[in-house]
């Protein structure tokens, strides 16, 4: 531990300084109780906190807002969500990505309703037993919903902590060290507001590039600001080059306008989502047509980035008569078929064909 870091721990940031800043600068979010209302006794809705935190996993606030509003409008309580049909949830989630979250959302809602009469547990240990809830999400729910002093560490918090303490260990190796340091700052009072405050600080002031150090409430305590290293932190290990995968999408229109669809296997990528039929996604374009027909290769290659690989899709098109059964999948009439229920990669196919 270098001298600057020792000095910083001895002169560690004052949580009250951050909370004072948050009281006047908190971001407005549809799932959040503003700090002034919270101070007047308005309590957060645990259902809203949980739902937003699941949606925010690997996804930006800007992308989540409209989905959150759509969900609480259609399913205002966890009982409504638990009673929803799987395909309704998967369709409403389409486009948000990381679809295992949607499957776990339903599982978790049904567990909460069945085993706890709709009440979320408060302790992070109990929250961790719920489907789709990991350490970060458990800490966020316990802290934000119930004001329990749990330490919430996301990418924004890691950036703030790495700069405050001038940590040069590269991520992801630095995660344990950063979490330990973040815990030293977590207050026992207003823990939920503090958790949101430090995330807001990272999102709006201590930004990845061009941090606004001149208006930061913690600049006095920031070791990297004194050392002139803020712009370079946190340090990150190089990401591995993503592998490429290849597949074929089969776009089948019946003469009456119906579209051939399939539901992807529950445990695979895009599991449980309504999809256009496709081959396996592997190291080459492997043909696997879902119906007999005269196939036409459409111009344009669909490219889509997943977390661990880059997907290249060819599009094959054919028209089917009314009496020709598919080998797999199901025809949906234009009244039944909603392209908005497709995952993003399949929406790209739809748009290329139709527009």
Secondary structure as UniProt FT lines:
FT   HELIX           3..10
FT   HELIX           15..25
FT   TURN            30..31
FT   HELIX           35..39
FT   TURN            40..41
FT   HELIX           46..56
FT   TURN            57..58
FT   HELIX           61..74
FT   HELIX           78..82
FT   HELIX           86..93
FT   TURN            94..95
FT   HELIX           100..116
FT   TURN            117..118
FT   HELIX           124..127
FT   TURN            128..129
FT   TURN            131..132
FT   HELIX           135..140
FT   HELIX           141..145
FT   HELIX           155..164
FT   TURN            165..166
FT   TURN            172..174
FT   HELIX           175..185
FT   HELIX           191..204
FT   HELIX           213..215
FT   TURN            217..218
FT   HELIX           219..221
FT   HELIX           223..227
FT   HELIX           230..232
FT   STRAND          243..254
FT   TURN            255..256
FT   STRAND          259..263
FT   TURN            266..267
FT   TURN            269..272
FT   STRAND          274..275
FT   STRAND          296..297
FT   STRAND          302..305
FT   STRAND          309..320
FT   TURN            322..323
FT   STRAND          330..332
FT   TURN            334..336
FT   HELIX           339..341
FT   HELIX           344..354
//
